[in-house]
């Protein structure tokens, strides 16, 4: 997808940009198949251990995890990118369509930031976690990133609707600096008394295949999942190679370099090894600037 000056101008003015149909089945399909396989394997293991009454193999991707979690909540553990470390997911991080979009904003030397997640958001009645609260991505990084721009690419791999918990943003909040964050039951949040009173939240429902871009200072959150299915999405972050990542104890990867293509770090085996090492050796590291 080729962006225009109006796209970039809208992003600069509002701190976010919604792009429909940026990706297609060829992009999303391998990741969905990979996580279908992970869930199927866990279902068989849990069934063999007598922890679930059924493997729920007849349920669609958006429902199977929920049925399993009703009986065995541990099925949702360690699904995140750096824990599951699937090859299709790794290839998704360096998807040329995503990097092309990122290049418009961060330049030609693109780091895939280690603060990256896949979210499997259960319906609120079934989830032990509250919806993602209002926060800024700058607020979950170490302060050394404060002077720099980081692009978040939020990607639903199933339709993100008002009912199942789509993203919402406060347009223009990226121009207001860093807000105070505090810990509550939902996580690290900008509490209502610290939020700007002059901005109106904007919900951003989007079909699978679309992407939402936003600035690291843009206030955003997720609406609660009030559906009967799982809302799956990625949030990935990209920035220029010469700036800090905000999590120095986790590995960052040069996914595109127009100047030094031979320096690109795009080998799956190396990616897995570096994450395994980092997760083992960073236990106890202070991830956030705001103490719990």
C-alpha positions in Angstrom: 0.0 0.0 0.0 1.4 3.4 -1.0 0.6 6.2 1.4 -0.1 9.7 0.3 0.8 13.1 1.7 -2.8 13.3 3.0 -2.3 10.1 5.0 0.9 11.4 6.5 -0.7 14.8 7.3 -3.7 13.1 9.0 -1.3 11.0 11.1 0.7 14.1 12.1 -2.4 16.0 13.0 -4.3 13.3 14.8 -1.6 10.8 16.1 -3.2 7.8 14.4 -4.2 6.5 10.9 -6.6 3.7 9.9 -5.8 1.9 6.7 -8.3 -0.6 5.4 -7.3 -3.6 3.2 -3.5 -3.1 3.8 -3.1 -6.9 4.1 -4.9 -9.9 2.7 -5.4 -13.7 3.4 -1.9 -14.5 2.1 -0.6 -12.3 4.9 -2.9 -13.3 7.8 -3.6 -16.9 6.9 -0.2 -18.4 7.9 -0.3 -16.7 11.3 -3.9 -17.9 12.0 -2.9 -21.4 10.9 0.1 -21.3 13.2 -2.0 -20.3 16.2 -4.7 -22.8 15.3 -1.9 -25.5 15.4 -0.7 -24.2 18.8 -4.2 -24.3 20.3 -4.9 -27.7 18.8 -1.8 -29.2 20.3 -2.6 -27.7 23.7 -6.2 -29.0 23.4 -5.0 -32.5 22.8 -2.6 -32.3 25.8 -5.2 -31.0 28.1 -7.7 -33.6 27.0 -5.2 -36.4 27.6 -4.6 -35.0 31.1 -8.4 -34.9 31.8 -8.4 -31.1 32.2 -10.9 -30.5 29.4 -13.9 -32.7 28.4 -13.5 -32.0 24.7 -10.8 -30.7 22.3 -13.5 -28.5 20.7 -12.0 -29.2 17.3 -15.2 -28.3 15.6 -15.1 -24.7 16.9 -13.8 -21.9 14.7 -10.6 -20.0 15.4 -12.5 -17.2 17.1 -14.2 -19.5 19.6 -12.0 -22.6 20.3 -9.7 -20.9 22.8 -12.6 -19.6 24.7 -14.2 -23.1 25.1 -10.9 -24.6 26.3 -10.2 -21.7 28.6 -13.6 -22.2 30.3 -12.3 -25.5 31.6 -8.6 -25.0 31.7 -7.6 -21.3 31.9 -3.9 -22.2 31.6 -4.5 -22.8 27.9 -4.0 -19.1 27.3 -0.6 -18.9 28.9 2.6 -18.2 26.8 0.8 -17.4 23.6 2.7 -14.2 23.1 5.1 -13.7 20.2 8.3 -14.1 22.2 7.0 -17.2 24.1 5.4 -19.1 21.2 8.1 -18.1 18.7 6.3 -19.4 15.7 8.0 -19.1 12.3 5.0 -17.7 10.5 4.7 -15.1 13.2 8.4 -14.2 12.7 7.8 -13.9 9.0 4.8 -11.6 9.7 7.1 -9.2 11.7 9.1 -8.7 8.5 6.2 -8.7 6.1 7.2 -6.3 3.3 3.7 -4.7 3.3 4.1 -3.8 6.9 7.7 -2.6 6.5 6.6 -0.5 3.5 4.1 1.3 5.6 6.6 1.7 8.5 9.2 3.1 6.1 7.0 6.1 5.3 7.2 7.1 9.0 10.5 5.8 10.4 12.8 5.8 7.4 14.7 3.1 5.6 16.6 1.6 8.5 13.8 -0.2 10.4 14.1 -1.9 13.8 11.4 -4.2 14.9 11.1 -3.2 18.6 11.0 -6.0 21.2 7.8 -4.6 22.7 5.5 -6.7 20.5 2.5 -8.7 21.3 -0.3 -10.9 19.9 -3.5 -10.5 21.9 -6.1 -13.1 22.4 -8.8 -11.1 24.2 -11.5 -13.3 25.8 -15.0 -12.0 26.4 -15.0 -9.8 29.6 -17.2 -12.3 31.5 -14.6 -15.0 30.9 -11.4 -13.0 31.2 -9.4 -12.5 34.4 -8.0 -9.4 32.9 -9.6 -6.0 32.4 -9.6 -4.4 29.0 -6.4 -2.6 28.0 -6.6 0.7 29.8 -5.9 4.2 28.5 -2.1 4.6 28.2 0.7 5.8 25.9 3.3 3.4 24.4 5.9 5.9 25.5 4.7 5.2 29.1 5.6 1.5 28.9 9.2 2.3 27.7 12.3 3.3 29.6 12.7 7.2 29.7 15.6 7.0 27.2 13.1 6.7 24.4 11.2 9.9 25.3 12.8 12.2 22.7 12.2 9.7 19.9 9.3 8.6 17.6 8.1 5.0 17.6 5.4 3.7 15.3 2.9 1.2 16.6 1.2 -0.9 13.9 -2.0 -2.5 15.4 -3.2 -5.3 13.2 -6.5 -7.3 13.8 -6.3 -10.8 12.4 -10.1 -11.2 12.9 -12.6 -8.3 12.5 -12.2 -5.8 15.4 -15.7 -4.5 16.2 -17.3 -2.3 18.8 -18.7 -5.4 20.3 -15.6 -7.5 20.6 -13.2 -4.8 21.8 -11.8 -2.7 19.1 -9.1 -0.1 19.6 -10.0 3.5 20.7 -7.7 6.6 20.6 -7.8 10.2 21.8 -7.0 12.1 18.6 -4.4 14.9 19.1 -3.2 13.5 22.5 0.3 12.8 20.9 0.9 16.6 21.0 0.4 16.8 24.8 3.6 15.1 26.1 3.8 12.2 28.5 1.0 11.7 30.9 1.4 10.3 34.4 0.8 6.5 34.5 -0.3 4.5 37.5 -0.9 0.8 38.1 -4.4 -0.5 38.6 -6.2 -3.8 38.1 -6.1 -3.4 34.4 -2.3 -2.7 34.2 -0.4 0.5 33.6 -2.9 3.2 33.0 -3.4 7.0 32.6 -6.2 7.3 35.2 -9.3 9.4 34.4 -8.1 12.3 36.6 -4.9 12.5 34.6 -6.5 12.3 31.1 -7.1 15.4 29.0 -10.6 16.7 29.5 -10.8 18.5 26.2 -10.4 15.4 23.9 -13.1 12.9 22.9 -12.2 9.2 22.5 -12.7 7.8 19.0 -13.4 4.1 18.5 -11.8 2.5 15.5 -13.6 -0.7 14.4 -11.7 -2.3 11.5 -11.9 -5.4 9.4 -9.2 -8.1 9.4 -6.7 -7.0 6.8 -6.7 -3.4 7.9 -4.1 -1.8 10.1 -4.1 1.1 12.6 -1.0 3.2 13.0 -0.4 5.4 16.0 2.3 7.6 17.6 4.0 6.5 20.8 2.5 9.5 22.6 -1.1 8.8 21.5 -3.4 7.9 24.3 -5.2 4.6 23.4 -7.1 1.7 25.0 -9.3 -1.2 24.0 -13.0 -1.4 24.4 -14.3 -4.3 26.5 -15.0 -7.6 24.6 -18.8 -7.9 25.0 -19.1 -10.6 22.3 -19.0 -14.4 22.6 -15.8 -14.8 20.7 -12.0 -14.1 21.0 -10.6 -10.9 19.5 -7.2 -11.6 18.1 -4.8 -8.8 17.2 -1.1 -7.9 16.9 0.5 -4.7 18.2 4.0 -4.3 16.7 6.4 -1.4 17.0 9.0 -0.1 14.5 11.5 2.7 14.7 14.8 4.0 13.3 17.9 1.8 13.9 19.8 4.6 15.8 17.4 5.1 18.7 16.9 3.1 21.9 14.2 0.5 22.2 13.0 1.1 25.7 13.7 -2.5 26.7 17.4 -2.9 26.3 17.4 -6.4 27.9 15.2 -7.7 25.1 16.4 -8.3 21.5 15.6 -5.8 18.7 16.0 -6.8 15.0 17.0 -4.8 12.0 14.3 -5.9 9.6 15.0 -3.6 6.7 18.1 -1.6 5.7 18.4 0.2 2.4 21.9 1.3 3.3 23.3 -2.0 4.6 21.0 -4.9 3.5 23.7 -7.3 4.5 23.2 -6.3 8.2 19.5 -7.2 8.3 18.7 -9.7 11.1 16.0 -11.7 9.4 16.9 -15.3 10.2 14.3 -17.3 12.1 16.8 -19.5 14.0 18.7 -16.5 15.3 15.5 -14.7 16.3 14.5 -17.8 18.4 17.9 -18.1 20.0 18.2 -14.5 21.0 14.7 -14.5 22.5 15.4 -17.7 24.5 18.6 -16.2 25.8 17.0 -12.8 26.7 14.0 -14.3 28.5 16.3 -16.5 30.6 18.7 -13.8 31.5 16.4 -10.8 32.0 14.4 -12.3 34.9 13.8 -9.6 37.5 14.7 -6.7 35.1 12.7 -3.5 35.7 10.6 -3.3 32.5 8.7 -0.1 33.3 9.7 3.4 34.5 6.6 3.5 36.8 7.2 1.2 39.8 4.4 -1.1 40.8 
